[in-house]
Amino acid sequence: MPRTAPDLSAAEATARPDDGLYRRAEAALGDAHAREALRQALALLDEAERRQAPAALCHALAETARALAGLRAYAAAEHNLAQAQRWALAMDATDLRADLACAAAELAADAADQARSRASEDGDERRARDRARDQAFEAARLAGQTADPHWEVKVLLRASDVLDRCGDHDDAVQMQQRALVLMGLHDADPAEAEAPLQRLAAPGRLM
């Protein structure tokens, strides 16, 4: 897509692209889109709360978490996603619970990265990574209870990616191997298995 930027002054218009102008413009536009996404998600949540429909509440809370994550408000996003997980548990929706656990693991990993980049207080990054690991392992546990092996593979690959980000490389590899077994590729050369693993790890998730 062509690069789009807000109206610029004459002086700004003559600035070179490498001086950060376009990066700042894109960041401003990105924040505007994220704020609009949050406004829409909150309207959806208001309607779901009015209806008190578990499935609608779960979806709206997950969408609100996604929008908050887009604004890098990870603590608030995790809070909303935890509420969505409680509704999914109440509905006994195993596939949904596995998906939400993956999303929660990814959010916590993002929060850990944010804590590290901001040099937050000691322990913030560690606690976030611990949450990410816990949710990743929970996602893998729930994946084993699903009836669709293809879905289980997707969950395992998302969970393994989080564990790898957290430095748990051995556990990440074990989950990838479990996914390969489900795909019938457990005897394949790692290089040959990489392409199908990447395809299955492609988007197709709540968050």
N, C-alpha and C positions, 0 to 999 in steps of 0.2 A: 504494500500500500504506500502511496506517496506520503512523504513527511508533511505533517501539519503542525503549525505553530500559531499561537495567538498573535493579535496585532502587535507590530513592533514599531518602535520609534525609528526615525531616520538613522540615528546613530547605531541603533541595534541592528538595523537591517543590513548595515555594511560590515558587521562583525563576521569574522571567519568562523566556519562551522566547528573548528577545533578549539574554540575558546570556551566551550561549555554551554553556549547559548541554547543550542538545540536540545541538549540534555536537560537543561532546566525547564525548557518549554514542554518537553515530553513528560517530565515528572509532574508538572503542574496539570497537564491534561489528564495524566494517569490518576492523579488524586481526585480530580473532578469526576472522572468516570467511577472511581471507587466510592466516592461520597454518594453519587446517584444510585449506585448499586445497593449501598447500605440503606438509602431512603426507601427504595423499592422493597428490600428484604424486610425492613421494619413494618412497612404497610402490610406485607404478606403475613407477618407474625401477628400483627394486631387482629387481622381477620381470622387467623387460625385460633387465636385465643378466644375470640368472640364465639367461634363455632365449637371450641373444645373437642375437636376431632383429633385423635392421637396421630394418625398418619399425616394430617395437614400440619400439626404442631411440629412433628419431627422434621418434616421437610422445611418448614419456615425457619426453624432454629438452625438447621444446617446451612440454609442460604444466608442467614444473618451472620453465622460464623465465617462463611466464605467471604462475605463483604467486609467484615471486620479485619480478616486476615489481609485483604487487599489494601487496607489502610495501615497494616502492620500493627494493629491493636491485638496482639496475640493473646494476652491474658483474657480480654473480653471474649475473643473468639473461642478460646478453650472453654470458658464458662458456658457459652451458648451450646457448644457441641456436647458438653457433658450433659446438659438438659435433654438434648436430642437423643443421646445414648440411653437415658432413663426411659424415655418414651418408647424407644425401639425395644428395650428390655420388657417393658410392660406389654408390648404387642407380640412378644416372643418371635420377632422377625430376625432370624439368625443371619441371613445374608446381609440385611441392612445393618445389623450390629457389627458385622465384620467390616463392612465398608466404612462405617462411622469410626471404628477403632483405628483403621488405617488413616483416616482423615485426622483424627486426634493425635496419632503418632507423628504425622507430618507437621501438624501445627506446633507440637511441642518441640520438634527438631528445629523448626523455624524460630521459635522463641529462644532456644538455646543459642542459635547463631546470632540472633539479635543481642542477647546478653553478652556474648563474647565481643561483638563489634563495638558495643557501647562501654565495654570494660565495667560492667555492672558489678554489684557487690559480690564478694566471694560466695559461692554456693548457688547463685541464681542459674548459671549455665548448667551446673551439675544436676540440680533438681529438675530442670527442664529436660535434660537428656535422660534422666531416670524415668520421667513420665513418658517420654517418647519410646523408650525400650519397653516399658510395661504395656503400653498400648499396642506396640508392634507384636509382642508375644501373645497378647490377647486376641489380636486379629488373626494370627496364625492358628491359635487354638480354635477359634470360631470357624475358620476356613475349613477345618477338618470335619465340621458338622454339616457342611452344605452338601446338597445333592448334585451339584454341577462341578465336575472336575475342572472345567475351563475357568469358572469363576474362582475356584480355589487357587488355581495357578496365579491369576491376577492378584489376588489378595496376598499370596506368599511373596510375590515379586515386589509389591509395594512395601510390605513389612521388611523384607530383606534390604531394600534401599534405605529405609530409615535406620536400621541397625548398622548398615555400612557407614552412614553419615555420623552415627554416634560412636564409631570406632570399634564396634563389635563385629569385626570382619569374619571371624570364624562362624558365629551364629548366622550371619548374613549368607555365607556360602552354604551352610547346611540347609537354609530355607530355599536357596536356589536349587540345590540338589534335589530337595523334596519336590520342587516344581518340575524339574527335569524328569523325575520318575513318573509323575502324573502325565507328562507329555510323551512318555515312552522314549525319552532321549537319554536315559541314565547311562548308556554305554557310549554316547556320542562324544566326539572330541570337543573340548570346551569351546574352541574357536567356531566349530560348526553349530554349536548350540546357542551361541551368543545372539545371532540374528532373530531366531524365533522368540527368545526371551525378551528382546527389546520390543518386538511387535506386541507381545502380550502385556508388556508394562506400559504401553501407550495409554493416553487418557481414555476414560470410560468410567469415571468415578464421580462421587459427590463433590469432591474438592480437589 
